[in-house]
Amino acid sequence: MANLKSAKTRVRRNQKREAINAKRLNATRTAVKQTRAAIAKGDKDAATKSFRKAESSLAKAKNKRTIKANTMARQVSRLAQALKALVGKK
């Protein structure tokens, strides 16, 4: 257990940050899952809307350093590729 006042403060702050990051990461994962589900259903409108939401959520998580930049880029790229394949179908 931390003995110094500054160490105790860091422990409290780290717990708060951990909770915030977990919530942000959870929201991001949910948005990505919704996008994948809409693409799997073949619903172009819902897939496009949920893609925008997922891309925004991933960018926010990256800017707050919850996820790494390359992870964000990879996930957005894969979602965009799947969405493009869906929209290209007639």
C-alpha positions as a Markdown table, in Angstrom:
| # | Residue | x | y | z |
|---|---|---|---|---|
| 1 | Met | 0.0 | 0.0 | 0.0 |
| 2 | Ala | 1.1 | 3.5 | -0.8 |
| 3 | Asn | 2.5 | 5.5 | 2.2 |
| 4 | Leu | 3.3 | 8.9 | 0.7 |
| 5 | Lys | 0.5 | 11.4 | 0.1 |
| 6 | Ser | 1.5 | 11.8 | -3.5 |
| 7 | Ala | 1.5 | 8.0 | -4.0 |
| 8 | Lys | -2.0 | 7.8 | -2.5 |
| 9 | Thr | -3.2 | 10.5 | -4.8 |
| 10 | Arg | -1.8 | 8.7 | -7.8 |
| 11 | Val | -3.6 | 5.5 | -6.8 |
| 12 | Arg | -6.9 | 7.3 | -6.6 |
| 13 | Arg | -6.3 | 9.1 | -9.9 |
| 14 | Asn | -5.3 | 5.9 | -11.6 |
| 15 | Gln | -8.5 | 4.2 | -10.5 |
| 16 | Lys | -10.5 | 7.1 | -11.9 |
| 17 | Arg | -8.7 | 7.0 | -15.2 |
| 18 | Glu | -9.0 | 3.3 | -15.4 |
| 19 | Ala | -12.8 | 3.5 | -15.1 |
| 20 | Ile | -13.0 | 6.3 | -17.7 |
| 21 | Asn | -10.8 | 4.4 | -20.1 |
| 22 | Ala | -12.8 | 1.2 | -19.6 |
| 23 | Lys | -16.0 | 3.1 | -20.3 |
| 24 | Arg | -14.6 | 4.7 | -23.5 |
| 25 | Leu | -13.2 | 1.4 | -24.7 |
| 26 | Asn | -16.5 | -0.4 | -24.1 |
| 27 | Ala | -18.4 | 2.2 | -26.1 |
| 28 | Thr | -15.9 | 1.9 | -28.9 |
| 29 | Arg | -16.2 | -1.9 | -29.0 |
| 30 | Thr | -20.0 | -1.6 | -29.0 |
| 31 | Ala | -19.9 | 0.8 | -31.9 |
| 32 | Val | -17.7 | -1.5 | -33.9 |
| 33 | Lys | -19.8 | -4.5 | -33.2 |
| 34 | Gln | -23.0 | -2.6 | -34.3 |
| 35 | Thr | -21.3 | -1.7 | -37.6 |
| 36 | Arg | -20.2 | -5.3 | -38.2 |
| 37 | Ala | -23.7 | -6.5 | -37.4 |
| 38 | Ala | -25.3 | -4.0 | -39.8 |
| 39 | Ile | -22.8 | -5.0 | -42.6 |
| 40 | Ala | -23.5 | -8.7 | -41.9 |
| 41 | Lys | -27.3 | -8.0 | -42.3 |
| 42 | Gly | -26.7 | -6.2 | -45.5 |
| 43 | Asp | -28.4 | -3.0 | -44.3 |
| 44 | Lys | -26.5 | -0.2 | -46.2 |
| 45 | Asp | -28.1 | 2.7 | -44.4 |
| 46 | Ala | -27.6 | 1.4 | -40.9 |
| 47 | Ala | -24.1 | 0.2 | -41.8 |
| 48 | Thr | -23.2 | 3.7 | -43.1 |
| 49 | Lys | -24.6 | 5.4 | -40.0 |
| 50 | Ser | -23.0 | 3.0 | -37.5 |
| 51 | Phe | -19.7 | 3.2 | -39.4 |
| 52 | Arg | -19.6 | 7.0 | -38.9 |
| 53 | Lys | -20.3 | 6.5 | -35.2 |
| 54 | Ala | -17.7 | 3.8 | -34.9 |
| 55 | Glu | -15.1 | 5.9 | -36.7 |
| 56 | Ser | -15.8 | 8.8 | -34.5 |
| 57 | Ser | -15.6 | 6.7 | -31.3 |
| 58 | Leu | -12.3 | 5.1 | -32.4 |
| 59 | Ala | -10.8 | 8.6 | -33.2 |
| 60 | Lys | -11.8 | 9.9 | -29.8 |
| 61 | Ala | -10.3 | 6.8 | -28.1 |
| 62 | Lys | -7.1 | 7.3 | -30.0 |
| 63 | Asn | -7.0 | 11.1 | -29.2 |
| 64 | Lys | -7.4 | 10.3 | -25.5 |
| 65 | Arg | -4.8 | 7.6 | -25.9 |
| 66 | Thr | -7.1 | 4.8 | -24.8 |
| 67 | Ile | -6.1 | 2.9 | -27.9 |
| 68 | Lys | -3.0 | 3.2 | -30.1 |
| 69 | Ala | -3.1 | 5.1 | -33.3 |
| 70 | Asn | -2.2 | 2.0 | -35.4 |
| 71 | Thr | -5.0 | 0.0 | -33.8 |
| 72 | Met | -7.5 | 2.8 | -34.7 |
| 73 | Ala | -6.3 | 3.0 | -38.3 |
| 74 | Arg | -6.4 | -0.8 | -38.7 |
| 75 | Gln | -9.9 | -1.1 | -37.4 |
| 76 | Val | -11.3 | 1.8 | -39.4 |
| 77 | Ser | -9.6 | 0.5 | -42.5 |
| 78 | Arg | -11.2 | -3.0 | -42.1 |
| 79 | Leu | -14.6 | -1.6 | -41.4 |
| 80 | Ala | -14.4 | 0.8 | -44.4 |
| 81 | Gln | -13.3 | -2.1 | -46.6 |
| 82 | Ala | -16.3 | -4.2 | -45.5 |
| 83 | Leu | -18.7 | -1.3 | -45.9 |
| 84 | Lys | -17.3 | -0.6 | -49.4 |
| 85 | Ala | -17.9 | -4.2 | -50.4 |
| 86 | Leu | -21.5 | -4.0 | -49.1 |
| 87 | Val | -22.3 | -0.7 | -50.8 |
| 88 | Gly | -20.7 | -1.9 | -54.1 |
| 89 | Lys | -23.2 | -4.8 | -54.2 |
| 90 | Lys | -26.5 | -4.3 | -56.0 |
